[in-house]
Amino acid sequence: MIDYDSRKYSSEWEPVTHAVPHGSILSTLFFLLYINDLPKIIRDISNPILFAEDTSMIITNSGFHVFKKDKRSIIIQLNRWFKSHLLSLNLDKTHFLQFLTKNSHETDLQISYENKQISKISNTTFLGLIIDNNLYWAFYIDETVYKLNKACYVSRSVKPFISSEVLRMHSFSLVQSIISYGINFRGTSSHSKVIFKIQKRMIIIIMNSDSIDSCHELLKKLYILPLHYQYIFSILLLVVKNRGLFKTNFDVHNLNTRSNYDLHLPTAKINDISKRNLLFWYLYHLPLTLKQLPYDVNKFKTALKKISSYEFLLILGRIF
């Protein structure tokens, strides 16, 4: 029986003659179908995110009293929904994370469910990303460094038994996948310098070079972008994939100028023009032929490949 909008819907009891094996992809799909109406009841006061059996809710409000009211309302709605769907909340796996800025003060925030306290944590793992309450990404970078160090050890161990080309392919598939995942978030973190040092160490292993050799020259030979250039490249792709969310200068003033194809930079205080506006500056330095491309990631990548690696590094270097 499902209780929704003050109406009760029920079906006849029937014997279950078929089942889905535990761990099957169908079990996750059926579960999502069963709870797919959950976001509707709290969408107006929060941003719910469903992924398999994990459910996250983001609650934001500039006023603390309104925030507490929204939080209380969400708990009431969730409690009602769980009971009507014959489900229960696993409090051992339920936590809340309070995001804080550098200049904000932590407030005494308590969240309870059916007279039981929900534990407060300082970081959590979401889709492989370790998110901390200050968004410094230190915990996630530490985990990335641990994985990269293991990858370096594996590459050094197999190096005597395989060719340099196979070693390059092995290292690229092993290391670059770890480096590139989540780089949009942690790319500007000061802790990322450690990752760049490990990237240099891996390049030295592949090329059998001395530690005093120029890393940039070795990266050019391997057609691998340095870490900070990879971050810029990922941001460019992010903009291209979501160009519909941004306005160009022509959309704003409708004048035929040289900067028509540049993204319109929103007005802000000087202190606010920082990391959040970097993507505008990155796209600004691209050649006009790339700016005029339609909103197609594949065409954008193809056009980038036609540019020589040296010109591409010059473009990224000029941006950085």
C-alpha positions as CSV (number, residue, x, y, z in Angstrom):
1,M,0.0,0.0,0.0
2,I,1.3,3.4,-0.9
3,D,0.1,6.6,0.7
4,Y,0.6,9.6,-1.6
5,D,-1.1,13.0,-1.7
6,S,-3.6,11.8,1.0
7,R,-4.7,8.9,-1.3
8,K,-4.0,5.3,-0.6
9,Y,-3.2,2.9,-3.4
10,S,-3.1,-0.9,-2.8
11,S,-2.8,-4.1,-4.8
12,E,-3.8,-7.7,-4.1
13,W,-1.4,-10.0,-2.4
14,E,0.2,-12.5,-4.9
15,P,2.8,-15.2,-4.4
16,V,6.3,-14.4,-5.7
17,T,7.3,-17.0,-8.2
18,H,10.4,-15.2,-9.6
19,A,13.3,-13.4,-8.0
20,V,16.4,-11.4,-8.9
21,P,19.8,-12.7,-7.7
22,H,21.5,-10.5,-5.1
23,G,24.1,-8.3,-6.8
24,S,22.4,-8.3,-10.2
25,I,22.0,-5.0,-12.0
26,L,18.2,-5.6,-12.1
27,S,18.0,-5.5,-8.3
28,T,19.3,-1.9,-8.4
29,L,17.0,-1.0,-11.2
30,F,14.0,-2.4,-9.5
31,F,14.9,-0.6,-6.3
32,L,15.2,2.8,-8.2
33,L,11.8,2.2,-9.8
34,Y,10.4,1.5,-6.3
35,I,11.7,4.7,-4.8
36,N,11.6,7.0,-7.9
37,D,8.8,9.2,-6.3
38,L,11.0,10.0,-3.2
39,P,12.6,13.1,-4.7
40,K,9.2,14.6,-5.6
41,I,8.1,15.1,-2.0
42,I,11.3,17.0,-1.0
43,R,12.3,18.7,-4.3
44,D,10.9,22.1,-3.3
45,I,13.1,22.5,-0.2
46,S,16.1,20.4,-1.1
47,N,18.1,19.0,-4.0
48,P,17.8,15.2,-3.8
49,I,20.3,12.9,-5.6
50,L,19.7,9.2,-6.2
51,F,22.4,6.8,-7.2
52,A,21.6,3.1,-6.8
53,E,20.7,2.5,-3.2
54,D,22.4,5.7,-2.0
55,T,20.3,8.8,-1.6
56,S,21.8,12.3,-0.8
57,M,20.0,15.5,-0.1
58,I,21.5,19.0,-0.3
59,I,19.8,21.6,1.8
60,T,20.8,25.3,1.4
61,N,19.4,28.5,2.8
62,S,21.0,31.8,3.8
63,G,18.8,32.1,6.9
64,F,19.6,29.7,9.7
65,H,16.0,29.7,11.1
66,V,14.5,28.9,7.6
67,F,17.2,26.3,7.2
68,K,16.1,24.6,10.4
69,K,12.5,24.7,9.4
70,D,13.3,23.1,6.0
71,K,15.4,20.4,7.7
72,R,12.5,19.6,10.1
73,S,10.0,19.5,7.2
74,I,12.2,17.1,5.2
75,I,12.5,14.7,8.2
76,I,8.7,14.7,8.6
77,Q,8.2,14.1,4.9
78,L,10.8,11.3,4.8
79,N,9.3,9.6,7.8
80,R,5.9,9.6,6.3
81,W,7.2,8.3,3.0
82,F,9.2,5.5,4.5
83,K,6.3,4.3,6.5
84,S,3.9,4.3,3.6
85,H,6.4,2.3,1.5
86,L,7.2,-0.2,4.2
87,L,10.8,0.9,4.4
88,S,13.1,2.0,7.2
89,L,16.1,4.3,7.4
90,N,19.4,2.6,8.3
91,L,20.8,5.1,10.9
92,D,24.1,3.3,10.9
93,K,24.7,4.3,7.3
94,T,23.0,7.7,7.5
95,H,25.1,10.8,8.2
96,F,25.0,14.5,7.6
97,L,27.8,16.9,6.5
98,Q,27.8,20.6,7.2
99,F,29.6,22.6,4.6
100,L,31.6,25.5,5.8
101,T,33.6,28.3,4.2
102,K,36.9,29.6,5.4
103,N,35.4,32.6,7.1
104,S,32.1,31.0,8.4
105,H,31.6,29.7,11.9
106,E,30.3,26.3,12.6
107,T,26.8,26.3,14.1
108,D,25.4,23.7,16.5
109,L,23.4,21.6,14.2
110,Q,21.6,18.5,15.3
111,I,19.5,16.2,13.1
112,S,17.3,13.4,14.6
113,Y,15.0,10.8,13.1
114,E,12.4,9.1,15.2
115,N,14.1,10.4,18.4
116,K,17.5,9.1,17.3
117,Q,20.4,11.3,16.5
118,I,21.9,11.2,13.0
119,S,25.7,11.3,13.3
120,K,27.7,14.3,12.0
121,I,30.8,13.6,9.9
122,S,33.6,15.8,8.5
123,N,34.0,14.0,5.1
124,T,32.1,11.4,3.0
125,T,32.7,9.4,-0.1
126,F,30.4,10.1,-3.0
127,L,30.9,8.3,-6.4
128,G,34.6,7.7,-5.5
129,L,35.2,11.3,-4.4
130,I,36.0,12.1,-0.8
131,I,34.2,15.3,-0.1
132,D,35.2,17.2,3.1
133,N,33.1,19.9,4.8
134,N,35.5,22.7,3.7
135,L,35.9,21.5,0.1
136,Y,39.7,21.5,0.4
137,W,39.9,18.0,-1.2
138,A,42.8,17.1,1.1
139,F,41.3,13.7,2.0
140,Y,40.5,12.9,-1.6
141,I,44.0,13.9,-2.8
142,D,45.6,11.8,0.0
143,E,43.6,8.8,-1.3
144,T,44.6,9.6,-4.9
145,V,48.3,9.8,-3.9
146,Y,48.0,6.4,-2.2
147,K,46.6,4.9,-5.4
148,L,49.2,6.6,-7.6
149,N,52.1,5.4,-5.4
150,K,50.9,1.8,-5.8
151,A,50.6,2.3,-9.6
152,C,54.2,3.6,-9.7
153,Y,55.4,0.6,-7.8
154,V,53.6,-1.8,-10.2
155,S,55.1,0.0,-13.2
156,R,58.6,-0.1,-11.7
157,S,58.2,-3.8,-11.0
158,V,57.1,-4.8,-14.5
159,K,59.5,-2.5,-16.3
160,P,62.3,-5.1,-16.8
161,F,59.9,-7.6,-18.5
162,I,58.0,-5.4,-21.0
163,S,58.9,-3.0,-23.8
164,S,58.8,0.7,-23.3
165,E,55.7,1.1,-25.5
166,V,53.8,-1.5,-23.5
167,L,55.0,0.2,-20.3
168,R,53.8,3.5,-21.6
169,M,50.3,2.0,-22.4
170,H,50.2,0.2,-19.1
171,S,51.2,3.3,-17.1
172,F,48.9,5.6,-19.1
173,S,45.8,3.5,-18.5
174,L,46.7,2.9,-14.9
175,V,47.9,6.4,-13.8
176,Q,46.0,8.8,-16.1
177,S,42.6,7.3,-15.2
178,I,43.4,8.0,-11.5
179,I,44.7,11.5,-12.2
180,S,41.9,12.6,-14.5
181,Y,39.0,11.4,-12.3
182,G,37.7,14.3,-10.3
183,I,40.3,16.7,-11.6
184,N,37.6,19.4,-12.2
185,F,37.1,19.6,-8.4
186,R,40.6,19.3,-7.0
187,G,42.6,20.8,-9.9
188,T,43.2,24.2,-8.2
189,S,43.8,22.7,-4.7
190,S,47.3,23.5,-3.3
191,H,47.5,19.8,-2.3
192,S,47.6,18.8,-6.0
193,K,51.3,19.6,-6.1
194,V,52.0,16.1,-4.7
195,I,50.1,14.5,-7.6
196,F,52.2,16.4,-10.1
197,K,55.4,15.1,-8.4
198,I,54.1,11.6,-8.7
199,Q,53.3,12.2,-12.4
200,K,56.9,13.3,-12.9
201,R,58.1,10.2,-11.2
202,M,56.0,8.0,-13.4
203,I,57.4,9.8,-16.5
204,I,60.9,9.2,-15.4
205,I,60.2,5.5,-14.9
206,I,58.7,5.2,-18.4
207,M,61.5,7.2,-20.2
208,N,64.3,5.7,-18.0
209,S,65.5,9.3,-17.5
210,D,67.4,11.1,-14.8
211,S,65.5,13.0,-12.2
212,I,67.2,16.3,-13.3
213,D,65.8,16.0,-16.8
214,S,63.2,18.5,-17.9
215,C,59.8,16.9,-17.2
216,H,58.0,19.1,-19.8
217,E,60.2,17.8,-22.6
218,L,59.6,14.2,-21.6
219,L,55.8,14.8,-21.5
220,K,55.9,16.3,-25.0
221,K,57.6,13.1,-26.3
222,L,54.9,11.0,-24.7
223,Y,52.0,13.3,-25.8
224,I,50.9,13.6,-22.1
225,L,49.7,16.9,-20.7
226,P,51.1,18.0,-17.3
227,L,48.7,18.0,-14.4
228,H,47.7,21.7,-14.5
229,Y,47.2,21.5,-18.3
230,Q,45.0,18.5,-17.9
231,Y,42.9,20.5,-15.4
232,I,42.5,23.3,-18.0
233,F,41.7,20.8,-20.7
234,S,39.0,19.2,-18.5
235,I,37.5,22.6,-17.7
236,L,37.3,23.5,-21.5
237,L,35.5,20.2,-22.1
238,L,33.1,21.0,-19.2
239,V,32.3,24.4,-20.8
240,V,31.7,22.8,-24.2
241,K,29.5,20.1,-22.8
242,N,27.4,22.7,-21.0
243,R,27.5,25.7,-23.4
244,G,23.8,26.0,-23.2
245,L,24.2,27.2,-19.6
246,F,26.3,30.1,-20.6
247,K,25.7,33.3,-22.5
248,T,28.1,34.8,-25.1
249,N,28.7,38.5,-25.3
250,F,26.6,38.6,-28.5
251,D,23.6,37.2,-26.5
252,V,23.9,40.1,-24.0
253,H,24.6,43.2,-26.1
254,N,23.8,42.0,-29.7
255,L,26.7,44.0,-31.1
256,N,29.1,42.8,-33.8
257,T,32.5,43.0,-31.9
258,R,35.6,40.9,-31.8
259,S,34.6,39.3,-28.6
260,N,31.2,38.1,-29.8
261,Y,32.1,34.4,-29.3
262,D,33.5,34.9,-25.8
263,L,31.5,33.9,-22.9
264,H,29.9,36.8,-21.0
265,L,31.7,37.3,-17.7
266,P,29.1,38.1,-15.0
267,T,29.7,41.2,-13.0
268,A,31.1,40.6,-9.5
269,K,33.3,42.1,-6.8
270,I,37.0,42.0,-7.5
271,N,37.6,39.6,-4.6
272,D,34.9,37.3,-6.0
273,I,36.6,36.9,-9.5
274,S,38.6,33.8,-8.6
275,K,38.3,30.1,-9.3
276,R,34.6,30.2,-10.1
277,N,35.3,32.5,-13.2
278,L,38.5,30.6,-14.4
279,L,36.5,28.7,-17.0
280,F,35.6,32.1,-18.7
281,W,39.3,33.1,-19.0
282,Y,40.3,29.6,-20.2
283,L,37.8,29.8,-23.1
284,Y,38.7,33.4,-23.9
285,H,42.3,32.4,-24.9
286,L,41.2,29.7,-27.4
287,P,41.5,30.4,-31.2
288,L,38.4,31.8,-32.8
289,T,38.0,28.7,-34.9
290,L,37.5,26.7,-31.7
291,K,35.1,29.2,-30.2
292,Q,32.9,29.1,-33.3
293,L,32.4,25.4,-33.1
294,P,28.9,24.1,-32.3
295,Y,28.1,22.7,-28.9
296,D,29.7,19.3,-29.8
297,V,32.4,17.7,-27.6
298,N,33.6,15.3,-30.3
299,K,34.0,18.1,-32.9
300,F,35.8,20.2,-30.2
301,K,38.2,17.3,-29.5
302,T,38.8,16.7,-33.2
303,A,39.6,20.4,-33.8
304,L,42.0,20.3,-30.9
305,K,43.8,17.2,-32.4
306,K,44.3,19.1,-35.6
307,I,46.4,21.7,-33.7
308,S,49.9,20.6,-33.2
309,S,50.9,19.5,-29.7
310,Y,53.4,22.5,-29.6
311,E,50.6,25.0,-30.4
312,F,48.3,23.4,-28.0
313,L,50.8,23.6,-25.2
314,L,51.3,27.3,-26.1
315,I,47.6,27.9,-25.9
316,L,47.4,26.2,-22.5
317,G,50.5,27.9,-21.3
318,R,49.1,31.3,-22.3
319,I,45.9,30.5,-20.4
320,F,47.8,29.2,-17.3
